[in-house]
Structure formats: C-alpha cells, structure tokens
Amino acid sequence: MKKLTDTSNSNNFFTMVYDIVAKIPPGRVTSYGQIAALLDEPRAARTVGWAMHSIPDGIELPWHRVINAQGKITFNKHGQGASLQRALLESEGIVFNLKGRVDMSKYQWQPQEG
C-alpha cells in the first residue's frame, strides 16, 4: 500500500484531506465541512468533496466515514453507491434514522478522540 504522501496528486490540500480521513476511527463519521475547518479552510468543504472523489487507486482510506453536515450520505466512490457506504457504516455500528440520516451529535468524530 502506498503512503499518503506518495500520491501522484500534487495538490497538497488533497493530501492533507487524506491524512485526516485516515485518522477517523471505526464507528465515527465526519463531514466535508469539518475536515475543511480542521485544515483552517472553513469555506473549502466542496474542495474536500473533490479530494474525496479523487482518492488515488492503491490508497486505502475509510472514505465511507465522510458524510455531509446534515448526516446524509452524498459520496459515491467510483460508482459504488450510497448503499455500500451505508452498509459499511452500519457494519461499524452507526445507526441511520428513518430519514436516512446519522445523528451527528452521537457519531461525529472529534479529533481529540484519536
């Protein structure tokens, strides 16, 4: 497996996004906006989304743990779909409500957690 800093993507911001995503533990989620804020770029949530859609092949990241700020799945990694993302999150113990949302107050990762 490649190290995150070995990506062919020269965009340092993307690499920093990947470094944060790699730290999200099982059973926790984060939002695009939270990642942007952690990088001191609070208005860059959309760019975080672009980074997530551009994960280089060969780099394993817990991509499924990144959802939107409303607790909804919006990510579609290489056409695998929301159903795969939901199944991966549920396998980690994350519960969705009847509207298909994750309770961010319960499951949102706080970096000080580890």
C-alpha positions in Angstrom: 0.0 0.0 0.0 1.2 3.5 -0.9 1.8 6.1 1.8 -0.5 9.1 1.6 2.4 11.4 0.8 3.4 9.2 -2.2 0.2 10.1 -4.2 0.6 11.2 -7.7 -1.7 14.1 -6.9 0.5 17.2 -6.4 -2.3 19.0 -4.6 -1.0 19.3 -1.1 -4.6 20.1 0.1 -5.8 16.8 -1.1 -3.0 15.0 0.7 -3.9 16.8 3.9 -7.5 15.8 3.5 -6.5 12.2 3.1 -4.3 12.4 6.2 -7.3 13.5 8.2 -9.6 10.9 6.8 -7.1 8.2 7.6 -7.5 9.1 11.3 -11.3 8.7 11.5 -11.9 5.7 13.7 -14.5 3.0 13.1 -17.9 3.9 14.4 -17.4 7.6 13.8 -18.1 10.0 10.9 -17.1 13.4 9.9 -18.3 16.0 7.4 -16.7 17.6 4.5 -17.0 20.9 6.3 -15.4 19.6 9.5 -12.4 18.4 7.5 -12.1 21.8 5.8 -12.3 23.5 9.2 -9.6 21.2 10.6 -7.4 22.4 7.7 -8.1 26.0 8.6 -10.0 26.4 5.3 -13.6 26.6 6.6 -15.0 27.5 3.2 -13.4 24.6 1.4 -15.9 21.9 2.0 -16.6 21.5 -1.7 -12.8 21.1 -2.3 -12.8 18.4 0.4 -15.5 16.7 -1.6 -13.4 16.9 -4.8 -10.5 15.4 -2.9 -12.7 12.5 -1.7 -13.8 11.8 -5.3 -10.2 11.9 -6.4 -8.7 9.3 -4.0 -5.9 7.7 -6.0 -6.1 4.0 -6.6 -4.0 1.9 -4.2 -4.6 4.2 -1.2 -7.0 2.7 1.3 -8.9 5.2 3.3 -12.1 4.9 5.3 -13.8 7.1 2.7 -17.2 5.8 3.9 -16.8 7.7 7.1 -17.2 11.1 5.4 -20.8 12.3 5.1 -22.4 15.7 4.8 -23.1 18.0 7.8 -26.8 17.0 7.9 -25.7 13.4 8.5 -26.6 12.3 5.0 -24.6 10.2 2.6 -23.6 12.1 -0.5 -20.5 10.3 -1.6 -20.3 7.8 -4.5 -16.8 6.3 -4.5 -16.1 5.0 -8.0 -19.8 4.3 -8.7 -20.1 2.0 -5.6 -23.1 3.9 -4.4 -24.7 5.1 -1.3 -25.9 1.6 -0.4 -22.3 0.4 0.0 -21.4 3.4 2.1 -24.4 2.9 4.3 -23.7 -0.8 4.7 -20.1 -0.1 5.7 -21.2 2.5 8.3 -23.8 0.2 9.7 -21.3 -2.6 10.0 -19.3 -0.3 12.3 -22.4 0.2 14.5 -23.6 3.5 13.0 -27.4 3.8 13.1 -29.4 5.7 10.5 -32.8 7.2 11.4 -35.9 6.8 9.3 -34.9 9.7 7.1 -31.6 8.1 6.3 -29.5 10.4 8.5 -26.8 9.8 11.0 -27.1 11.5 14.4 -24.1 13.8 14.1 -24.3 14.7 17.8 -23.8 11.0 18.6 -21.4 9.7 15.9 -19.4 12.7 14.8 -15.7 12.2 15.3 -13.8 14.7 17.4 -10.1 14.7 16.6 -9.1 14.7 20.3 -10.7 11.2 20.5 -7.9 9.8 18.5 
